[in-house]
Amino acid sequence: MVAHSVSRSLGLAALLAVAFVPASAMAARDPAYAAARSAGQIGEKPDGYLGVVSGGGSVSSIVDDINIKRRAAYTQEARTQSVTVDQVAFVAGCRNILRTVAGEKYQAPDGSWMTRTSAPPVRDSRCP
């Protein structure tokens, strides 16, 4: 069952590449998000959501707001594809971590926060 759900979620990769707004576009709309991301206070997580790396309540508010919007987008896509929200979120997480740029934070599969270098990020082995 797990293999089936993972392979089905990985099949969404091509669709998700165009279905969601890239992080860079979101940053252009919200200067506070862009500042927190570039300061390493916000990072991409493997589950498709943002995480707070450091910072206070204002950073948490930014993350919460964006994660609510992501969850809504994932839910809509899951209904369209007849898959679970978690499957859509996982594939989005794989893509979002891959799209990080040098200096940005992301969460490795072991849960540790890493800073992206010029090398490929460490991602879940199930990522497409």
Secondary structure as UniProt FT lines:
FT   HELIX           2..10
FT   TURN            11..12
FT   HELIX           13..19
FT   HELIX           23..29
FT   HELIX           31..38
FT   TURN            39..40
FT   STRAND          42..44
FT   TURN            46..47
FT   STRAND          50..52
FT   HELIX           57..81
FT   HELIX           85..98
FT   TURN            102..103
FT   STRAND          105..107
FT   TURN            109..110
FT   STRAND          113..115
FT   TURN            125..126
//
